[in-house]
């Protein structure tokens, strides 16, 4: 996969690892993906709470 400088910058800012290391090391990839899933679940919960407050 070709990655852009913007993708590299985002990986460094979000996860403090480079994209090449993410691709190369399975343990780093698992760490990043678990973190992404946690953030996604957290955001879904926040949206659901706000949505329920709006429809009272």
N, C-alpha and C positions, 0 to 999 in steps of 0.2 A: 504494500500500500504506500502510495506517495502521501507524505504529509507536508503541510505548509508551515511556515514560521508562526502563523497565528495559532495553529494547533499545538505546536511546541510550547508557545507562550502560555496557552490555556492550561496545558498539562502541568507546567512548572508552577503556575499560580494556584491551581486547584489542588494538586496532589504532591507537589514538590519532587516530581521525578520527570525525566525526559521521556518523550514519546518512544525513542529507540529502546530505552530500558523497559518501558511498558510492554512493547512488542516482544522483547527478548526473554524476559523473566516471568514465568508463570505465577510465582508468588506475588509479584508486584501487580500483575494484571488482576489477580483474584482480589487483592487488597483494594485496588481502585474500583473494581466493579461492585464489591460489597459496599463501599462508601457511597458510590453513586446510587445504589438501590436504597440505602438508608436515607439519603437526602431526598430521593424521589418520594419515598413513603412519608417522610416528614412533611414535605410540601403538600402532598395529597390530603393529609390530615388537617393541615392549616386551611386549605381551600374548603374542605368539607365543613369545618367549624365556621368559617366566614359565611359560607353559603347558607348554613342553617340559621345563622343570626339574621341574615338578610330576609329570610322568608318567614319570620315570626309574625 
